[in-house]
């Protein structure tokens, strides 16, 4: 590249300079600089609310900066509109997919830029063929004729990545692509990201998982409270150093595991089976014990939790809490026996987003907070207040709609919901997905506290350090079956992965 | 229920900065926040402004006690019907059958209490009223059962019951009107308590009832939860079908009451009456600012929606504007009101 450009870094694809964004007078970004070189993975990290999403939304044209400039390929812009960003080859992949559920995989991948045959009709054959080609490149053995609505969250995410690859993109923004991917799928994704970099594409990679930054990133920019704290080469930094920059203080031992398992069994699962989801699952969980369930996405872990809870009717087997057999068939049965479920899809299944913190916290225990049909506002306020204080839920007031809380605080509200009712068994599905580092350790601390209080906890997680750090015992699932049960001492990443990868896939 | 989050525009988790020299987009956002945080809510101020405009344009005719009484009197039927609609809408549904149910209930009560021979056997007045209410309740329970236990969307379910009820009404009555209902019914319609027409008092009574049900009972708590996020409500132990049955049953009962107020006001009812009821009830709910996506809105919003439409209608009447033009104006009002509500809501709800 000898071509002269007016930018200081000759191979910069994008340079954002002094980006400031105000919302109603509140600054979300305060003079942030970010540049992206061709062929690099530039990681963007920071706690929720630090401004990562706002910054990338400005780059894709979804938001316009209040101040600052965006330089793309040597041209300086005061703002980008979505169409212009598209034109410049900037594309983003978000956690929440923007796929059309009723269209097939290949239709989605070419939506809006369908190739034509020389007769001017849609080149369906060509689209199907190249869609399959792109997916094969990704190492995804997905049928291109499937409807997106029938895909798992993880596969939908992969389709979205594939969709972005069908365009001539030079800048790809990935917002926590790993959140719904298992480690197996993740290594596939990393492979393809490196291929893209070799082609000269620049990637902005947002993640809460710092080990991914170390594995994948070339440079990392840390945001805190809307300011760019630092940009460094990844090889010059470390996980503790990044955490320090993100939270502005040291975080020692994120997990703070306290063994608290007692002798008595709280939850007992025997031969639980739901056709096509999980088969013949049996285990006990004692009071105060944290049982980790590891496995790849699609191994049947979330369905198993639904089956235990009662929301999904199992075909066979039984669940007992404190020796009492569950009738099953509805979530109400599980709740009546003292089970609480913290679902993976916090916003879609865990919370009524438009309602207040108080309305959410009191929902499962509304019977005890009523006098006949009438609510007891005083009692509801007291309970809510207690959990806001106790769990350090950061909210301006109990009347604040939970929509406006950060991921970590939303998760605390879901936990408070169940503890306000009083549960002896707590089922947690990916409890720290989309939760930033600081709030993560708070949630771990809460889990430890609950275990000490004698609550039996079953935790499904795709975050292996989390499984290893928090569990007293780990069971591993693969294709709906339990393939290993490991004590805290036996559990290692290798042992878990060995049991988690389906034998047929391991060969492939 | 929870207090309105008036004026909340700050993103949680972000620190505020000095507010001098805000750029224009922020001035706009700040203005929106100010509008939202008007005491009593923006809709009350719109109503107030409409009243002032009406007084000025009509040389004070509007504000005469007799005219105000008329406005309220004429609003009472739609007022109760809009409350019925609000229950369904808050639960993320819609009830297209409220208008038809109101008319059928009015025909049953009127027919059973009429001194003339009608399609109904003669009943003493209290029983005639109970029969009318029972009709409303039955239609509501039917709606609730189907909405609660099948995946058929409420729009389709209530469209079907609407047609069903209209058909049954014409079949049963042979399209004949009910006249001369028990004279106490019309007596009630003409009665005043402290210069306030009795039907208006019934409306107020049901406003209070709806407010208590939605705001002070666990039933209301669950209606908002189901309307806001059905999955989360189910996983929190709410029996979603039961809530829906209660919601549509309440709507049916309220619709029957509205029908009886209509009977009391007019003293006669035709099977073809109340054609505009269904759309009027949806219009009032929409103008009041209830989200048709469910789970958000208060009873006072519904009442304000009814009053805004009533005041505009009355103003145009006094000014001698033709009925056709009035209908067109109503359309514009609905669009403007809902557009403004969404704009205010989205602006403040914007999260980056």
Interface residues (C-beta under 8 A of the other chain):
Chain A: X21 X22 X23 X24 X25 X26 X27 X28 X30 X48 X49 X51 X53 X54 X57 X63 X64 X66 X225 X226 X309 X311 X331 X332 X335 X336 X341 X343 X348 X349 X350 X351 X352 X353 X354 X355 X356 X358 X359 X362 X363 X364 X366 X367 X369 X370 X373 X374 X375 X394 X395 X396 X398 X399 X400 X401 X403 X404 X405 X406 X409 X417
Chain B: X1 X2 X3 X5 X8 X9 X10 X11 X12 X13 X14 X15 X16 X17 X19 X22 X23 X25 X26 X29 X30 X33 X216 X217 X218 X219 X220 X221 X222 X224 X225 X228 X229 X231 X232 X233 X234 X235 X236 X237 X238 X239 X295 X296 X349 X350 X351 X352
